[in-house]
Amino acid sequence: MFKRFVRASQQFNPYSFAEENTIMFMALCCDIPIKVVNTAINSSGESDGGVVSIIPEYSLTSAEIVYAGDGVGYIGADFAAGRSYVTIPLTGVTLGALGDIAFKQNTSTGYPVSVNILLDIDGDGKFEPKKDLTTGYLTNGVDEVLKLEWAHHSPSSGVPPYTVSGDYNEWIGVFNNIDAIDSTSIAWLYSEAPGPGIVGCAHNTDTLANWIVGGSRATTCCYVSDIWYTESCDSITIDTNTVVYGIQIESLGWISASDSQVKDITIGGVIQDVMTIEPSQTIDFDVTTKFANGAMGDYTITTNIEVQ
């Protein structure tokens, strides 16, 4: 268990932010499900007497994954530094029963966060993707990812990072003017091309509704290192019965260095307060406390990160 203690003693206006503090947690060995649990005790020893809410916000920061225009391409790029994410594990959920995905994001710079639906194609309870989500290289894995991102959902601009100044430094929905991912949202298959125009590799994109009805991966997958390459891969079927291993919310540096905050994650209308930390993954939380009025006195705010 990891604890962070904060003393909040300043007076504040009604419903103002009382204290914002960053904590960090890192897993060393294996995938660990954790939950952020918060309590507030006032100077009289009473729990949550004047507290409206204590809100954990995930801090996702990604460096730019630089393309070297010298024939080397992405070889030697620091892929890990260019990706930051939070994974919400799911149990016994299929694609057809997933429901809407909603959260709030606040991006200060770069490209707003994307969503990865992690598909356990063989149903073995593990996630071993055909294409690595960090490096973008092909593997021996069998599982897949449906990716949903800002650029495919009425972006504010047609030029990378597909944003305008008004998209930054405020809490907004999942995408531009879109509060939730639902059956009409556009998802593309990660092991194939991220967009049109890659010779020999299809950009396999459709609404979630149509993926649920049934879609398939072609027998050609692709990846980029110095240039784009294609490889033969097994065809798979995705439909309403495909098992969803989890949902990932991701800041990615392929377009530019990016910095976002994410909070209030719900799936199918249910608040998601458990996340999975992978080996050597580091996750930062900003823990914000709101009080009902300015006369709350002194409080001790305790944040526990509990292994589930």
Secondary structure, 3 states (H helix, E strand, C coil): CEEEEEEECCCCCCCCEEEEEEEEEEECCCCEEEEEEEEEEECCCCECCCEEEEEEEEEEEECCCCCECCCCECCCCCCHHHEEEEEEECCCCEHHHCCCEEEEEEEEECCCCEEEEEEECCCCCCCCECECCCCCCECCCCEEEEEECHHHCCCCCCCCCCCCHHHCCCCECCECCECEECCCCEEEECCCCCCCCCCCCCCCEEEHHHHHHCEECCCEEEEECCCEEEEECCCCEECCCCEEEEEEEEEECCCCCEEEEEEEEEECCEECCEEEECECCEEEEEEEEEECCCCCCCEEEEEEEEEC
